[in-house]
Amino acid sequence: MKIDLSIKNPVEFVSQVQPGDEVFDNLMGSVREPLVVLNADLQVVKANRFFYQTYKIKPDETEGVLIYDLDNGQWTIPELKKLLEEILSKHSEVIDFEIEHRFKTIGLKIMQVHAKHIYTMPSQTSLILLAITDVTEREMQKRKLEKLVEQRTLELNEARIEADKRKQAADIALAKIEKLQGQLEAERGYLQGDIKLGYNHEQIIGQSDGLKYVLYKIEQIAASDTTTLILGETGTGKELAARAIHALSLRKKKALVKVNCATLPANLIESELFGHEKGAFTGSMSRHLGRFEVADGATLFLDEIGELPLELQAKLLRVLQDGEFERLGSSQTIKVNTRIIAATNRNLEEEVVQGRFREDLWYRLNIFPITMPPLRDHLDDIPILVDFYVKKIAARLGKKIDSVPAAVMTALQNYHWAGNVRELENVLERAVINSSGPKLHLVDELKNPGHNLRIGTKTLDAVERDYILQVLEQTRWKVSGKNSAAEILGLDRSTLRARMAKLNIKKSANHLPLPMLKRE
């Protein structure tokens, strides 16, 4: 039997062969997605092992059972029987629908189902093939977002009613409504961006004294509006700390608004921070609210604050001191109540000495510093981190990793981790992808670069430049994509290119390629 191997949809792929064929059974077992076959009476004929593993149901509780009676019934989709019977009349079309069920063993699951009508040969018996994708986390985040938007919309409507009652203050009320509406739309964008980025936890994982002290400092400062500066190397979890502060604050009901000062071009960062009026510059076709206005009453996270251009530092200082600024193209002063959390991996004191950072801004930011420890300073947390990330990555990839060999754990604990937790997560993801059984198999041959560093003889910029060069040479100057320098360093492609430009890193004939990381 000739099978079209170019098909990626598991429903289309499996439906090329028929139940009872050895090829069909092998395909059912090899597809890493739950599959179920129903007969014309909508009874379960067969399911693959990923279905049983995912939903903790036994074959003897499944085969021969009506699909809508499975696991005590109560499947929440209107007219499921009618929909499945309709699918029987579709001979080639794949039908998608969403279904929700609270399983006895694993609780509520929301599933995206891809269904297709197929036949057995030669009897032409009608069957339905279902491929199931777990979308619970995405849908719950979406519902949370919709609820928040509904709440914001309700607040907006209440503000409109209040404006109608107070006609003498109509102009002021209308301005407030427009501001709330702009904030709502901007907040919605940031919240949707967070869901796409996959923030499914805001906890700092670990039990070491260093991390416990960080959590103590976070609890100390969260309830106040004091400006907070988070220091630490790349990949240590500075954004997680910022999110934890916001989540424990009195402003937690509003979105945490973020801006990365390293990824925005210098000619756009002022507009992004402070906004602009229509016609303020070429291409500005409408008014744009800056991040400070969007974060009014909320928290603004200024990541990579050390990269902020010197000419904008005075304007930022004014907001920190007086809570006011002007949009580009406007002379109207805007007052905001925004809580600032800043983060940097740079030594700002040294930046002040070098004239690249304002001393008065440094003092304003450095009211309550929190330093995130590098991973090499809390190696006893590595087993906890490995357990967390392996489970998270394996679940996302549809794998089951039960154990981490002692030799693998030793290698992970002995490594220098220049990229810190972000580098650890990348290494573990490659390991999970490479592991074919229940044991974690390490792909990277971790070699500790620490003994090659000349401690105390180089500036932070020089050390960073050397390390980025080392990784670029190691990857044969592959900046982005799979097994690239950006992936190893745990940086976005645009962030890495910005760092390369700032540190004057350019490919030349002197940069001879090093061997690639060894793969087992």
C-alpha positions in Angstrom: 0.0 0.0 0.0 1.4 3.4 -1.0 1.2 6.0 1.8 1.6 9.8 1.2 4.3 10.6 3.8 4.1 14.3 3.1 0.8 14.6 5.1 1.4 16.1 8.5 -2.2 16.0 9.8 -2.5 12.7 11.9 -6.2 12.3 10.8 -5.3 12.4 7.1 -2.2 10.3 7.7 -3.9 7.4 9.6 -7.0 7.5 7.3 -4.8 6.3 4.4 -5.0 2.7 5.8 -7.8 0.6 7.4 -8.5 -0.8 10.9 -7.4 -4.4 11.1 -4.4 -3.8 8.9 -1.0 -4.2 10.6 0.0 -0.9 9.0 -3.0 0.8 10.6 -2.3 -0.5 14.0 1.4 0.5 13.7 0.4 4.0 12.6 -2.1 4.3 15.4 0.6 3.4 17.9 3.3 5.6 16.4 1.3 8.9 16.2 2.2 11.0 19.3 -1.3 12.3 19.7 -4.4 10.7 21.2 -6.4 8.9 18.5 -9.8 7.2 18.8 -11.8 5.2 16.1 -15.6 5.1 16.4 -18.1 2.8 14.5 -21.3 4.0 12.9 -23.1 3.5 16.2 -20.6 6.0 17.8 -19.0 3.3 19.9 -15.3 3.2 20.5 -13.6 0.6 18.3 -10.0 1.3 19.0 -7.8 4.0 20.7 -4.0 4.3 20.7 -1.8 4.2 23.7 -1.3 8.0 23.8 -5.1 8.3 24.4 -5.0 5.9 27.4 -1.8 7.5 28.8 -3.1 11.1 28.4 -6.5 10.6 29.8 -5.8 7.8 32.3 -8.6 5.5 30.9 -8.2 1.7 30.5 -9.0 -0.1 27.2 -11.7 -2.3 28.9 -13.4 0.9 30.0 -13.4 2.4 26.5 -13.8 -0.2 23.7 -17.5 -0.8 22.9 -18.6 2.3 24.9 -20.5 5.2 23.3 -18.2 8.2 23.0 -20.6 10.5 24.8 -21.0 7.9 27.7 -17.2 7.5 28.1 -15.9 8.1 31.6 -19.3 8.6 33.2 -20.5 10.8 30.3 -21.4 14.5 30.7 -19.3 15.6 27.7 -20.0 19.3 27.4 -20.7 20.0 23.7 -24.3 20.7 22.5 -25.7 17.9 20.3 -22.5 15.8 20.2 -24.4 12.8 18.8 -25.9 14.9 16.0 -22.5 16.3 15.1 -20.8 12.9 15.0 -23.7 11.5 12.9 -23.2 14.5 10.5 -19.5 13.6 10.2 -20.6 10.1 8.9 -22.1 11.8 5.8 -18.8 13.7 5.1 -16.6 11.4 2.9 -13.4 13.5 2.8 -13.7 16.6 4.8 -11.9 16.9 8.1 -14.2 18.6 10.7 -12.7 20.4 13.7 -14.6 21.1 17.0 -13.9 21.7 20.6 -15.1 19.5 23.5 -14.8 19.8 27.3 -14.9 17.0 29.9 -14.0 16.6 33.6 -12.2 13.2 33.8 -12.4 11.2 37.0 -8.6 10.9 37.3 -7.1 14.1 35.9 -9.9 16.7 36.2 -11.1 19.2 33.6 -9.6 18.9 30.1 -10.5 21.0 27.0 -9.7 19.2 23.8 -9.5 20.3 20.1 -10.9 17.3 18.0 -10.1 16.7 14.3 -12.7 14.2 12.9 -12.9 12.4 9.6 -15.2 9.7 8.1 -13.3 6.7 6.8 -14.1 3.2 5.6 -12.9 -0.3 6.2 -12.1 -2.6 3.2 -13.7 -4.5 1.6 -17.0 -4.2 3.5 -17.1 -0.4 3.3 -18.0 -0.2 7.0 -18.3 3.4 8.1 -15.9 4.6 10.8 -15.0 8.0 12.4 -11.4 8.8 13.2 -10.8 11.3 16.0 -7.4 13.0 16.7 -7.4 14.9 20.0 -5.2 17.9 21.0 -5.1 19.1 24.7 -5.7 22.9 24.6 -6.7 23.2 28.3 -4.0 25.7 29.3 -4.5 27.9 26.2 -8.3 28.0 26.6 -8.1 28.7 30.4 -5.7 31.6 29.7 -8.1 32.8 27.0 -11.0 32.7 29.4 -9.1 34.5 32.0 -8.2 37.2 29.5 -11.8 37.4 28.3 -13.0 37.7 31.9 -10.4 40.5 32.5 -11.5 42.3 29.3 -15.2 41.9 30.4 -14.3 43.4 33.8 -12.4 46.3 32.1 -15.3 46.9 29.7 -17.7 47.0 32.7 -15.5 49.6 34.4 -15.5 51.5 31.1 -19.3 51.4 30.9 -19.7 52.5 34.5 -17.4 55.4 33.7 -19.6 56.4 30.8 -22.7 56.4 33.0 -21.0 58.5 35.5 -20.0 60.9 32.8 -23.7 61.2 31.7 -24.7 62.1 35.2 -22.2 64.8 35.5 -22.7 66.9 32.4 -20.9 69.9 33.9 -17.7 67.8 34.0 -18.3 66.2 30.6 -15.0 67.2 29.0 -13.0 65.8 31.9 -15.0 62.6 32.1 -14.7 62.1 28.3 -10.9 62.5 28.5 -10.9 59.9 31.3 -13.0 57.5 29.3 -10.8 57.8 26.2 -7.7 57.2 28.4 -9.4 54.1 29.9 -10.3 52.8 26.5 -6.8 53.3 25.2 -5.4 51.5 28.3 -7.9 48.7 27.9 -6.9 48.1 24.2 -3.2 48.3 25.1 -3.5 46.1 28.2 -5.4 43.5 26.1 -2.5 43.5 23.6 0.1 42.9 26.4 -2.0 40.2 28.0 -2.5 38.4 24.7 1.3 38.7 24.1 2.0 37.1 27.4 -0.3 34.1 26.5 1.5 33.7 23.2 4.9 33.7 25.0 3.7 30.9 27.2 3.9 32.4 30.7 2.3 29.6 32.6 3.9 30.2 36.0 5.3 33.2 37.8 7.2 31.4 40.6 10.9 31.4 41.3 11.9 27.8 41.7 14.4 26.7 44.3 15.1 26.2 47.9 18.6 27.6 48.3 19.4 30.3 50.8 20.2 32.7 47.9 16.7 32.3 46.4 15.0 32.4 49.7 16.6 35.7 50.4 15.4 37.0 47.0 11.9 35.9 47.8 12.2 37.6 51.2 13.2 40.8 49.5 10.3 40.5 47.0 7.8 40.1 49.9 9.4 43.1 51.6 8.9 45.5 48.7 5.9 44.2 46.8 3.1 46.0 48.7 4.8 49.4 48.4 5.2 51.6 45.3 8.9 51.9 45.8 11.0 51.8 42.6 12.8 48.5 42.5 16.0 47.6 40.6 16.6 43.9 39.8 20.2 43.0 39.0 21.7 39.8 37.7 23.2 38.1 34.7 21.3 37.1 31.6 19.0 34.1 32.2 18.8 34.4 36.0 15.1 35.1 36.1 15.0 38.9 36.5 11.6 39.1 34.7 10.2 36.4 36.9 11.2 38.4 39.9 9.5 41.5 38.4 6.3 39.5 37.8 6.4 38.1 41.3 6.6 41.6 42.8 3.7 42.8 40.6 1.6 39.7 41.5 2.0 40.4 45.2 1.4 44.1 44.9 -1.8 46.2 45.2 -1.7 46.7 41.5 -2.0 43.0 40.6 -5.5 43.4 39.1 -3.9 45.3 36.2 -1.5 44.1 33.6 2.3 44.2 34.1 3.4 46.4 31.2 6.9 45.6 29.8 9.3 47.3 27.6 12.8 45.9 26.6 15.1 48.9 26.2 17.6 46.7 24.3 15.3 45.5 21.5 13.7 48.8 20.5 15.5 51.1 18.0 16.7 54.4 19.5 14.5 56.4 17.2 11.3 54.5 18.4 11.9 54.0 22.1 10.8 57.6 23.1 7.5 57.1 21.3 7.1 53.6 22.9 7.7 55.0 26.4 6.0 58.3 26.3 3.6 58.1 23.2 3.1 60.6 20.4 0.4 62.7 18.8 -0.9 62.4 15.3 1.6 64.0 12.9 4.4 64.2 15.5 6.8 62.6 12.9 6.6 61.1 9.5 4.4 58.0 9.5 2.5 58.9 12.7 -1.0 58.6 11.4 -2.8 58.6 14.8 -2.3 59.3 18.5 -0.3 56.5 20.2 -0.4 55.9 24.0 3.1 55.3 25.5 3.8 52.5 28.0 3.8 55.0 30.9 0.2 55.9 30.1 -0.8 52.3 29.6 0.7 51.4 33.0 -1.0 54.3 34.8 -2.2 52.8 38.1 -0.3 49.6 37.2 3.4 48.5 37.0 5.9 49.2 34.3 8.8 46.8 33.9 11.8 48.4 32.2 14.0 45.5 31.1 17.6 46.1 30.1 17.5 49.6 31.6 21.2 49.9 31.0 20.6 50.1 27.3 18.4 53.2 27.5 19.9 56.0 25.3 21.5 58.7 27.3 19.3 61.4 25.7 16.2 59.7 27.1 17.5 59.2 30.6 16.7 62.8 31.6 13.0 62.3 30.5 12.8 59.1 32.5 14.3 60.8 35.5 11.6 63.4 35.4 8.8 60.8 35.4 10.5 59.0 38.4 10.7 62.3 40.3 7.5 64.1 39.3 5.3 61.5 37.6 4.8 63.6 34.6 5.9 63.9 30.9 4.7 65.1 27.5 3.9 63.0 24.4 6.0 63.6 21.3 4.4 66.4 19.4 2.4 67.8 22.4 3.0 70.5 25.0 0.4 69.1 27.3 1.8 67.6 30.5 0.5 64.2 31.5 0.6 63.0 35.0 0.7 59.2 35.8 0.8 57.0 38.8 3.1 54.2 37.6 5.2 51.9 39.7 8.6 51.3 38.1 10.5 48.0 38.2 13.8 48.1 36.3 16.3 45.3 35.5 19.7 45.1 34.0 22.6 42.7 33.6 25.1 45.6 33.5 27.1 47.2 36.3 25.4 50.6 36.3 28.0 52.0 38.7 30.6 51.3 36.1 28.3 52.7 33.4 28.1 56.0 35.4 31.9 56.1 35.7 32.2 55.6 31.9 29.6 58.4 31.3 27.1 56.1 29.7 24.5 56.4 32.5 23.3 59.4 34.5 24.4 59.4 38.1 21.1 61.0 39.3 19.0 58.4 37.4 21.2 55.6 39.0 20.4 56.9 42.5 16.7 57.1 41.7 16.6 53.6 40.4 18.8 52.1 43.1 16.4 52.6 46.1 15.7 48.9 46.6 18.0 46.6 44.6 17.4 42.9 44.4 20.2 40.7 43.0 19.3 37.4 41.3 22.1 34.9 42.0 23.7 33.1 39.0 22.8 29.4 38.8 26.4 28.4 39.6 25.9 30.0 43.0 22.9 27.8 43.9 23.8 24.5 42.2 21.8 22.6 44.9 18.6 24.0 43.2 19.5 22.2 39.9 17.7 18.9 40.7 14.5 20.9 41.5 14.8 22.9 38.3 15.5 19.8 36.2 12.5 18.1 37.6 10.3 21.1 36.8 11.5 21.8 33.3 11.7 18.1 32.2 8.1 17.6 33.2 7.0 20.8 31.6 8.9 20.1 28.3 7.9 16.4 28.2 4.3 17.3 28.6 4.4 19.8 25.8 6.2 17.4 23.5 4.0 14.4 24.4 6.8 12.4 26.0 7.1 10.7 29.4 10.5 11.0 31.1 10.5 9.2 34.5 14.1 9.4 35.6 17.3 11.4 35.3 20.5 9.2 35.5 22.9 10.2 38.2 25.7 10.8 35.6 23.4 13.3 33.8 22.6 15.1 37.0 26.3 15.3 38.0 27.1 16.7 34.6 24.4 19.4 35.0 25.6 20.3 38.5 29.2 20.5 37.5 28.7 22.8 34.5 29.5 26.6 34.7 26.1 27.7 33.3 27.1 31.1 31.8 23.6 31.4 30.4 22.1 30.5 33.8 18.5 29.0 34.1 17.6 30.0 30.5 20.6 28.0 29.2 19.6 25.1 31.5 16.1 25.0 30.0 17.5 25.0 26.5 19.8 22.1 27.3 17.0 20.2 28.9 14.7 20.8 25.9 17.3 19.3 23.6 17.8 16.4 26.0 14.0 15.6 26.1 13.7 15.8 22.3 16.7 13.4 22.0 15.4 10.9 24.7 13.5 8.0 23.1 12.8 6.2 26.4 11.8 7.0 30.0 15.4 8.1 30.9 16.7 11.6 30.1 19.5 11.5 27.6 21.8 14.5 27.6 22.6 15.7 24.0 25.2 18.4 24.9 28.6 17.5 26.1 28.9 20.1 28.9 32.4 21.4 29.3 33.0 23.9 32.0 34.6 27.1 30.6 35.2 28.6 34.0 38.9 27.7 34.2 39.6 29.8 31.1 38.2 33.0 32.5 40.6 35.5 33.9 38.7 36.8 36.9 39.3 40.4 37.8 41.2 41.4 34.6 38.3 42.2 32.2 35.4 44.5 32.3 31.8 43.1 32.2 31.5 44.2 28.5 34.7 42.5 27.6 33.7 39.2 29.3 30.3 39.4 27.6 31.9 40.1 24.2 34.3 37.2 24.6 31.6 34.8 25.6 29.3 35.8 22.7 32.2 35.5 20.3 32.9 32.0 21.7 29.4 30.9 21.1 29.2 32.4 17.6 32.4 30.7 16.6 31.1 27.4 18.2 27.9 27.7 16.0 29.9 28.8 12.9 28.3 32.2 13.2 24.7 31.0 13.0 22.9 33.8 14.8 19.3 32.5 14.8 17.4 29.3 14.3 17.9 25.7 15.6 21.3 25.1 17.4 22.1 28.8 16.9 24.0 31.3 19.1 20.7 32.9 20.1 19.3 29.6 21.2 22.4 28.6 23.2 22.5 32.1 24.9 18.8 32.1 25.6 18.3 35.4 23.8 15.9 36.7 21.2 17.5 37.1 17.7 16.9 40.8 17.8 18.4 41.1 21.3 21.5 39.2 20.3 22.0 41.4 17.2 21.6 44.5 19.3 24.3 43.2 21.7 26.6 42.3 18.8 26.2 45.9 17.4 26.8 47.5 20.8 29.9 45.3 21.5 31.2 45.8 17.9 31.1 42.0 17.2 31.6 41.4 13.5 32.5 38.2 11.6 36.0 38.3 10.1 38.6 36.0 8.7 40.2 35.9 12.1 37.2 34.2 13.6 37.9 30.6 12.8 35.0 28.2 13.5 35.3 25.9 16.5 33.8 22.3 16.5 30.0 22.2 17.0 28.6 20.9 20.3 28.9 17.1 20.3 25.7 15.1 19.9 25.3 11.6 21.2 
